């Protein structure tokens, strides 16, 4: 149960709605018990009165009014309890998803690099949804059941102490034993159900994302079979779950039936020392009503295994500490945005290979440097360390004369713009995809920026309201890169990082994008990562890196004149 503690703390924010839901549930239960109990007495008393002279004096109106009142109260209470409880639960799940995502984001990519996208999606959706069992199927039913049993026992004790204590004792035994019994029975199946649900999502997403390649290589059938296997396992778990639910309810009805027989036998000689009268029916119907108190509890704890497994899966993320810890308070730094790598060494987690080896590199402010090298030489890692995607294991990095570890996250993000070779287009309007870089920009500024990067044709038809992403307008590779450049222009940070921005583009589009860089990024500290030796003579300096080490560093003309490694690479073009 300790696994649930991080989530119970979120209940404080919604204590009023959750408490009101339980209060309405209690009132609904009392109305149900009152309706059934009073109806049993009323029918018996009316029947007896009809056979005697008491039919002329028997008060039919007052009990009938209470019966109708209890009936209306039960209906209204049930509706109100559902509305209030589910509203509070949905708000709680919303906060839980935000809480989970706020814990998840700082862990990317370090702590969760070994988790699949579909598994993360399952944790964010299915495992969070399972947390509603804590309130709706555990806390609320147990609280309502306990208070209901106390109230029903007190009611029967009002008329007969022996009968009341007997009924209360039986109900208390059922309340204590039923949850434990069915938790033990459903624990393993609930855990398997959660894991198989995650496996089904993972298998399905693999099949969807790789469908084209699977068809080309004739492996689609095997992956589809994996989906069916995971589905059959999940269906089996759901069948067992339904079997336990039915068994719990059936056994509870059986126990309730035998309790009614016992109570009738004990009350046969009369209730409260009186002669046999309609009060026997009141006791019998009160016992019958007790099943409504225990029915929600009967199958609730069989879901506890599923809930605890989901909680553990969420805790794997929530209780993890991020590899990169940002400073909480901003620092004062100069406006001279130079960059300094000092004895930087780095290797990725779970890897024995050192990616960078004692790199020393100083990039002056407003300096444009091209970092070149073959794929896998460590070029992109330099940018990832600068944006604190990872932290160095040895050495240090500073910006504007201050160690990068002292910068707050907001300061660092405001100081750096990144244009990567992969520009992600979000499912949303064109406006949404640009406002992420500058939330305060108006439509005129967005339109002018698109014109500057050569995307004025996107302003046709619906203009900024054009839907992009899935189900929307599809952009070419060149258009996506231009959107990335537009975001960098809108962000307007003093440091610009370009990671293979022309990779995979045709020569004409490549030249157009390089011209955009020259036109719009003057006065910025620019780090240009590439393995294509194109237009590098326009850079202030060039740094050649191989096997994680800086081999040469200087201007284009100086490196050509030295006839070293950079010269050899140019000769192969």
C-alpha positions in Angstrom: 0.0 0.0 0.0 3.0 2.3 0.3 3.1 2.5 -3.4 -0.1 4.5 -3.3 1.2 7.2 -0.9 2.5 9.6 -3.6 -1.0 9.8 -5.1 -3.0 10.1 -1.9 -1.2 13.4 -1.3 -3.0 14.8 -4.4 -6.3 14.2 -2.7 -5.8 17.2 -0.5 -6.5 19.6 -3.4 -9.9 17.9 -4.1 -10.9 17.1 -0.5 -14.2 18.9 -0.8 -15.4 17.2 -3.9 -14.3 13.8 -2.7 -15.8 14.3 0.8 -19.0 15.6 -0.7 -19.2 12.5 -3.0 -18.8 10.2 0.0 -21.4 12.1 2.0 -23.9 11.8 -0.8 -23.1 8.1 -1.1 -23.7 7.7 2.6 -27.0 9.6 2.4 -28.0 7.5 -0.6 -27.2 4.2 1.3 -29.3 5.4 4.3 -32.1 6.3 1.9 -31.9 2.8 0.3 -31.9 1.1 3.7 -34.7 3.3 4.9 -36.8 2.7 1.8 -36.4 -1.1 2.0 -36.8 -1.3 5.8 -39.8 1.0 6.0 -41.4 -0.7 3.0 -41.0 -4.1 4.6 -42.6 -2.9 7.8 -45.3 -0.9 6.1 -46.4 -3.8 3.8 -46.6 -6.2 6.8 -48.3 -3.7 9.1 -50.8 -2.8 6.4 -51.6 -6.4 5.8 -52.1 -7.1 9.5 -54.2 -4.0 9.9 -56.3 -5.0 6.9 -57.2 -8.3 8.7 -58.1 -6.6 11.9 -60.2 -3.7 13.1 -57.0 -1.6 13.1 -57.6 -0.9 9.4 -59.9 2.0 10.3 -57.3 3.7 12.5 -54.0 2.7 10.7 -52.1 5.7 9.4 -51.3 4.9 5.8 -50.3 8.4 4.8 -47.3 9.1 7.0 -45.4 5.8 6.1 -46.4 6.2 2.5 -44.9 9.7 2.5 -41.7 8.5 4.0 -41.5 5.7 1.4 -41.9 8.2 -1.4 -39.4 10.5 0.3 -36.8 7.8 0.6 -37.3 6.8 -3.0 -36.8 10.3 -4.3 -33.9 10.8 -2.0 -32.3 7.6 -3.2 -32.6 8.6 -6.8 -31.4 12.1 -6.3 -28.6 11.0 -4.0 -27.4 8.4 -6.5 -27.3 10.9 -9.3 -25.7 13.6 -7.2 -23.1 11.2 -5.9 -22.2 10.0 -9.4 -21.8 13.6 -10.7 -19.8 14.9 -7.8 -17.6 11.8 -7.4 -16.7 11.4 -11.0 -16.2 15.1 -11.5 -13.7 15.1 -8.5 -12.1 11.9 -9.8 -11.6 13.3 -13.4 -10.1 16.5 -12.0 -7.8 14.3 -9.8 -6.7 12.2 -12.8 -6.0 15.5 -14.7 -3.8 16.7 -11.9 -2.1 13.2 -11.7 -1.3 13.3 -15.4 0.2 16.8 -15.1 2.1 15.6 -12.0 3.3 12.5 -13.8 4.4 14.5 -16.9 6.2 17.1 -14.8 8.2 14.2 -13.3 8.7 12.5 -16.7 10.0 15.4 -18.7 13.2 16.0 -16.7 14.1 12.3 -17.0 14.3 12.5 -20.8 16.5 10.9 -22.1 18.6 9.6 -19.2 16.5 7.6 -16.7 13.9 6.4 -19.2 16.0 5.8 -22.3 15.3 2.1 -22.0 11.5 2.6 -22.1 9.5 2.2 -25.3 7.3 5.1 -26.5 4.2 2.8 -26.3 5.1 1.9 -22.7 5.3 5.5 -21.7 2.0 6.2 -23.4 0.4 3.3 -21.5 1.7 4.6 -18.2 0.4 8.1 -19.0 -3.0 6.8 -20.0 -3.9 3.3 -18.7 -1.9 3.3 -15.5 -3.1 6.7 -14.5 -6.7 5.7 -15.2 -6.2 2.7 -12.9 -5.7 5.2 -10.0 -9.4 6.1 -10.1 -9.9 2.7 -8.5 -8.3 4.0 -5.3 -11.1 6.4 -4.6 -14.1 5.0 -6.5 -13.6 1.3 -5.7 -11.5 1.3 -2.4 -11.7 4.4 -0.3 -15.3 5.5 -0.9 -16.9 2.0 -0.7 -15.0 1.1 2.5 -15.8 4.4 4.2 -19.5 4.3 3.1 -19.7 0.6 4.0 -18.2 1.0 7.5 -20.5 4.0 8.3 -23.5 2.2 6.8 -22.9 -0.9 8.8 -22.6 1.2 12.0 -25.8 3.1 11.1 -27.7 -0.1 10.3 -26.5 -1.8 13.4 -27.6 1.2 15.5 -31.1 1.1 13.8 -31.7 -2.6 14.6 -30.3 -2.2 18.1 -32.9 0.6 18.7 -35.5 -2.1 18.4 -33.6 -5.2 19.7 -30.1 -5.1 21.0 -29.4 -8.8 20.4 -30.6 -8.7 16.8 -28.7 -5.5 16.1 -25.4 -6.8 17.5 -25.8 -10.1 15.7 -26.4 -8.4 12.4 -23.6 -5.9 13.0 -21.1 -8.7 13.9 -21.9 -10.7 10.8 -21.6 -7.6 8.5 -18.3 -6.6 10.2 -16.8 -10.1 9.7 -17.8 -9.9 6.0 -16.4 -6.4 5.7 -13.0 -7.5 7.1 -12.7 -10.9 5.4 -14.2 -10.3 1.9 -11.6 -7.7 0.8 -8.6 -9.8 2.1 -9.9 -12.9 0.4 -10.6 -11.4 -3.0 -7.4 -9.3 -2.9 -5.4 -12.5 -2.5 -7.4 -14.2 -5.3 -7.1 -11.3 -7.8 -3.7 -10.0 -6.9 -1.7 -12.1 -9.5 -4.3 -11.7 -12.2 -4.6 -8.0 -11.7 -0.8 -7.6 -12.0 -0.7 -9.7 -15.2 -3.7 -7.7 -16.6 -1.8 -4.4 -16.3 1.4 -5.8 -17.8 -0.5 -7.5 -20.7 -2.4 -4.3 -21.4 1.0 -2.5 -21.8 2.3 -5.3 -24.0 -0.7 -5.1 -26.3 -0.2 -1.3 -26.7 3.5 -1.8 -27.4 2.9 -4.6 -30.0 0.2 -2.6 -31.7 2.2 0.6 -32.0 5.2 -1.4 -33.3 2.9 -2.8 -36.0 1.4 0.5 -36.9 4.7 2.5 -37.0 6.6 -0.1 -39.0 3.8 -1.4 -41.2 5.5 -0.4 -44.5 8.8 -2.0 -43.7 7.1 -5.1 -42.3 5.2 -5.5 -45.5 8.3 -5.0 -47.6 10.2 -7.7 -45.7 7.3 -10.1 -45.3 7.3 -9.8 -41.5 3.9 -8.3 -41.1 2.2 -11.6 -40.2 4.6 -12.3 -37.4 4.0 -8.9 -35.8 0.3 -9.2 -36.2 0.4 -12.6 -34.5 2.3 -10.9 -31.6 -0.7 -8.5 -31.3 -3.2 -11.3 -31.3 -1.1 -13.2 -28.6 -1.0 -10.2 -26.4 -4.7 -9.6 -26.9 -5.6 -13.2 -26.0 -3.6 -12.9 -22.8 -5.4 -9.7 -21.9 -8.8 -11.2 -22.7 -8.0 -14.2 -20.5 -7.1 -11.8 -17.6 -10.3 -9.9 -18.2 -12.3 -13.1 -18.1 -10.7 -14.2 -14.8 -11.4 -10.7 -13.5 -15.0 -11.0 -14.4 -15.2 -14.5 -13.0 -13.9 -13.2 -9.6 -16.4 -10.3 -9.7 -19.3 -12.7 -10.3 -18.0 -15.1 -7.7 -17.7 -12.3 -5.1 -21.2 -11.1 -5.7 -22.7 -14.6 -5.8 -21.0 -15.5 -2.5 -22.1 -12.3 -0.9 -25.7 -12.9 -2.0 -25.5 -16.4 -0.5 -24.1 -15.0 2.8 -26.8 -12.4 2.8 -29.5 -15.0 2.3 -28.2 -17.2 5.1 -28.0 -14.1 7.3 -31.7 -13.3 6.6 -32.6 -16.9 7.5 -30.7 -16.5 10.8 -32.3 -13.2 11.6 -35.7 -14.5 10.9 -35.1 -17.5 13.2 -33.9 -15.2 16.0 -36.8 -12.7 15.5 -39.5 -15.4 15.2 -40.5 -15.0 18.8 -40.8 -11.3 18.5 -38.6 -8.2 18.4 -37.6 -6.3 21.5 -39.5 -8.7 23.8 -42.8 -8.1 22.1 -45.1 -10.7 20.5 -44.5 -11.5 16.8 -45.6 -8.4 14.8 -44.6 -6.6 11.6 -41.3 -5.6 13.2 -40.0 -9.0 12.2 -40.4 -7.8 8.6 -38.5 -4.7 9.4 -35.5 -6.7 10.7 -35.7 -9.1 7.7 -35.8 -6.3 5.2 -33.0 -4.4 7.0 -30.9 -7.5 6.7 -31.7 -7.7 3.0 -30.7 -4.0 2.6 -27.3 -4.7 4.1 -26.2 -6.4 0.8 -26.1 -2.9 -0.8 -23.5 -1.9 1.8 -21.2 -4.8 1.0 -21.7 -5.3 -2.8 -19.3 -2.5 -3.8 -16.7 -3.9 -1.4 -17.1 -7.4 -2.6 -15.2 -7.0 -5.9 -13.4 -3.8 -5.1 -10.2 -5.3 -3.7 -9.7 -7.7 -6.6 -8.8 -4.6 -8.5 -6.2 -3.6 -5.9 -3.5 -5.8 -7.5 -4.1 -4.1 -10.8 -4.0 -0.7 -9.1 -0.8 -1.5 -7.1 1.0 -2.7 -10.3 0.0 0.5 -12.1 1.2 2.5 -9.1 4.6 0.7 -9.2 5.0 1.4 -12.9 4.2 5.1 -12.3 6.6 5.2 -9.3 9.4 4.0 -11.6 9.1 7.4 -13.2 7.8 9.6 -10.4 10.3 8.6 -7.8 13.3 8.7 -10.1 15.8 11.5 -9.9 16.8 13.2 -13.2 20.4 12.9 -14.3 20.4 16.6 -15.1 19.6 19.0 -12.2 19.0 22.7 -13.0 19.6 25.6 -10.7 16.5 26.9 -9.2 17.5 30.6 -9.0 18.7 32.7 -12.0 22.2 34.0 -12.1 23.6 37.3 -13.3 25.8 36.9 -16.4 27.3 39.1 -19.0 25.8 39.8 -22.4 28.9 38.4 -24.1 27.7 35.0 -25.1 30.9 33.1 -25.6 31.1 29.3 -25.2 33.9 27.4 -23.6 34.5 23.6 -23.5 37.2 22.8 -21.0 38.7 19.2 -20.8 35.2 17.8 -21.6 34.9 14.0 -21.7 31.6 12.1 -22.0 30.2 8.7 -22.6 26.6 7.7 -22.8 25.0 5.6 -20.0 25.2 1.9 -20.4 28.1 2.3 -22.9 31.8 1.7 -22.4 32.8 3.8 -25.4 34.0 7.4 -24.7 32.3 9.7 -27.2 34.3 12.9 -26.3 37.9 12.8 -25.0 39.3 15.9 -23.3 37.7 18.4 -25.7 39.0 22.0 -25.3 37.2 24.5 -27.5 36.5 28.3 -27.1 33.9 29.9 -29.2 34.0 33.8 -28.9 30.7 35.7 -28.8 29.1 36.5 -32.2 31.5 34.0 -33.8 30.4 31.5 -36.4 32.0 28.1 -36.1 31.5 25.0 -38.2 32.1 21.7 -36.4 32.7 19.0 -39.1 33.4 15.3 -38.9 32.1 11.9 -40.0 28.9 10.4 -38.6 29.5 9.2 -35.0 32.5 11.4 -34.3 30.7 13.3 -31.5 29.6 16.5 -33.2 25.9 16.3 -32.1 27.0 15.3 -28.6 28.7 18.7 -28.2 25.4 20.4 -28.8 23.5 18.0 -26.5 25.9 18.8 -23.7 25.6 22.5 -24.4 21.8 22.3 -24.0 22.2 20.0 -21.0 20.5 17.2 -22.7 23.2 15.3 -20.8 25.8 16.4 -18.3 29.5 15.9 -18.8 31.3 13.3 -16.7 34.5 15.2 -16.7 35.5 18.8 -17.4 33.2 21.8 -17.6 31.2 23.9 -20.0 30.6 27.6 -19.5 28.4 30.2 -21.3 29.0 34.0 -21.0 31.7 33.2 -18.4 29.4 31.3 -16.1 29.4 27.5 -15.6 26.5 26.0 -17.4 25.4 24.1 -14.2 24.6 27.4 -12.6 22.2 28.5 -15.3 18.5 28.0 -14.5 16.6 26.0 -17.2 14.5 29.0 -18.3 17.7 31.2 -18.7 19.4 28.5 -20.7 16.4 27.9 -23.0 16.1 31.7 -23.6 19.8 32.0 -24.5 19.8 29.1 -27.1 17.9 28.4 -30.3 18.3 25.0 -31.9 17.6 24.0 -35.5 18.0 20.3 -35.8 18.0 18.1 -38.9 14.7 16.7 -37.6 12.1 19.4 -37.2 9.0 18.0 -35.4 5.7 19.4 -36.6 3.0 19.2 -33.9 -0.6 18.2 -34.5 -2.1 21.7 -34.6 -2.5 24.8 -36.6 0.4 26.6 -38.3 0.0 29.3 -35.7 0.4 26.8 -32.9 3.6 25.4 -34.4 5.2 28.9 -34.5 3.9 30.3 -31.2 5.8 27.6 -29.3 9.0 29.7 -30.1 7.4 33.0 -29.2 4.1 32.9 -27.4 3.6 36.7 -27.5 4.1 37.1 -31.2 1.0 38.4 -33.1 -0.2 37.2 -36.5 1.6 39.9 -38.5 4.9 38.9 -37.0 4.3 35.3 -37.7 3.3 36.0 -41.3 6.4 38.2 -41.8 8.7 35.5 -40.4 7.2 32.9 -42.8 7.8 35.2 -45.7 11.4 35.7 -44.7 12.1 32.0 -44.7 10.3 31.5 -48.0 7.1 29.9 -46.8 4.7 32.6 -47.9 2.7 29.9 -49.9 1.6 28.5 -46.5 -0.3 31.8 -45.9 -2.7 30.9 -48.7 -6.2 29.6 -48.1 -6.6 29.3 -44.2 -3.2 30.9 -43.6 -2.1 30.6 -40.0 -5.2 28.4 -39.2 -3.9 25.7 -41.6 -3.9 22.4 -39.8 -0.5 20.6 -39.8 0.5 17.1 -38.6 -1.7 14.1 -38.7 -4.8 14.6 -40.8 -3.6 18.0 -41.9 -1.4 19.5 -44.6 1.8 17.5 -45.2 5.1 19.5 -45.4 8.1 18.5 -47.4 11.6 18.1 -45.9 12.6 21.6 -47.0 9.4 23.1 -45.7 9.9 21.5 -42.3 13.5 22.9 -42.1 12.2 26.3 -42.9 9.6 26.1 -40.2 12.5 25.2 -37.8 14.4 28.3 -39.0 11.2 30.4 -38.6 11.0 29.2 -35.0 14.6 30.2 -34.4 14.0 33.6 -35.9 11.0 34.1 -33.6 12.9 32.8 -30.6 15.7 35.2 -31.4 18.2 33.8 -28.9 21.8 35.1 -28.9 23.2 31.6 -29.4 22.2 29.5 -32.4 22.9 25.8 -32.7 22.5 24.2 -36.2 22.6 20.4 -36.2 22.9 19.1 -39.8 20.1 21.4 -40.9 20.6 20.6 -44.6 20.9 16.8 -44.2 18.8 14.9 -46.8 17.9 18.0 -48.9 18.6 18.5 -52.6 21.3 21.0 -53.5 19.0 23.8 -54.5 17.1 23.7 -51.2 20.3 23.3 -49.3 21.7 26.5 -51.0 18.5 28.4 -50.2 18.6 27.4 -46.5 22.3 28.3 -46.2 21.5 31.7 -47.7 18.8 32.2 -45.1 21.3 31.5 -42.4 23.6 34.2 -43.8 20.8 36.7 -44.0 19.1 36.3 -40.7 21.6 35.2 -38.2 24.1 38.0 -38.1 25.4 39.1 -34.7 24.8 35.7 -33.0 27.1 33.0 -31.7 26.5 30.3 -34.3 27.6 26.6 -34.0 27.1 24.8 -37.2 27.3 21.0 -37.1 27.8 19.2 -40.5 29.6 16.5 -42.2 29.2 18.2 -45.6 32.0 20.5 -46.5 29.8 23.1 -48.3 30.1 26.9 -48.0 32.4 26.5 -45.0 34.7 29.2 -46.3 32.1 31.7 -45.1 32.5 30.6 -41.4 34.8 32.4 -39.0 36.4 29.2 -38.0 36.2 25.4 -38.6 36.7 22.6 -36.0 37.4 19.1 -37.3 36.6 16.4 -34.8 37.3 12.7 -35.2 36.8 9.8 -32.7 35.7 12.3 -30.1 38.9 14.4 -30.3 39.6 17.8 -32.0 42.0 17.1 -34.8 42.2 20.6 -36.4 40.9 24.1 -35.6 41.3 27.3 -37.6 39.9 29.2 -40.5 39.1 27.6 -43.8 42.0 29.2 -45.6 44.5 28.3 -42.8 43.4 24.7 -42.7 43.6 24.3 -46.5 47.1 25.9 -46.4 48.2 23.5 -43.7 47.3 20.5 -46.0 46.2 18.4 -43.1 43.2 16.2 -42.5 40.7 18.9 -43.5 42.6 19.5 -46.7 42.4 15.7 -47.5 38.7 15.7 -46.9 38.2 18.6 -49.3 40.2 16.9 -51.9 37.8 13.9 -51.9 34.8 16.1 -52.9 
